[in-house]
Amino acid sequence: MIAVVVGGLWTLFTFTALGSRRRAQRDLFEQAVVNLLTEATQIQVPDSDLLTIAVTTTLTNTGNRNVYLDFEKYAPVVVAPVIFDGDGRALSGLPITGKLDGILGLTLRSGASQRYSVFVTVPHKGLYYAEFQVRVSEIEGKVEATTAPPPTGPVESWMLLWKDMTYVIVQ
């Protein structure tokens, strides 16, 4: 009985004195958290009649680990017209994608922000949604798999996205 009490006190002392508890909690919850803020505005390109939308997104890593954002495989910007059916339900029209020219990826450091703009030409006036999305890295996909509820099917990291969207009226 005395051995159990002494062992318990020793464990408590070790966690407290060496900061093991804080370190264990920090390591357990170490992950990247990327907040996105997307804005879309119609712009007038000089000497042009093209209808153009500027999609600007600010990415901020509020997590406690650096994260790699891969822009190479998938276009991060999607713009699509919003079409209303006979019942007044909003549907998405044919999407137009936009890439970050010359930017294949980025390591977003913990606490850092980065802002990107993409210009997309649209075919006609109307209501559009603009979305910025970036695939979760393989490491973050593994973190998600250990913390999220079990999926109903196979989960690949390409299915997990950081994304944000907004709307813009093109006139």
Phi, psi and omega in degrees: 000317179296323180297321179295316180296314179298317179298318178297316179295321178297317179297314179300315179298316182298312179298318183286309186292320185266358180070021183298324182295313179298317180296319179297317178295317180298315180294324181294322184256020180283111175201161177276144174229114183252117175265136179241141173229114185250135176233143178226133178221148174281137178236155176257115178281129181304139178058037181212147175260008182292143174271115188234137176247132173262119178253116182241128181233136173253124178253130180230126178269102179265003179279186183250024176217144174296153181221141176265129178252122185261111179258000188283315188281329184229139177292126185284340183250132176231127176236134180213146176289149174260122183245136179257130178278182182300336179268004179085008178279138179278130178235156179269133174275192182297121183285149175243128182259154177226134180254159173274104185302123175077001181248110182271332181184176184205136169268111180267110183288154178303126180088353183268158175233152176217141183239133180231146174234140176230138180252129183233129176270132181247154188281335184207168178289158176143190179270132179231149168255146179234129185231138172246128180219144176221135182293139176292138180294164180300321179297313179294327175299321178291321177298315180300318181297331181272343184248340184273162175298154181301135180287159177278345178215187180293138179249122175252153182297335180291345179275346182259127185229147162266128183208159177209152180216161178209178180237154177213144175259125178260124183244000000 
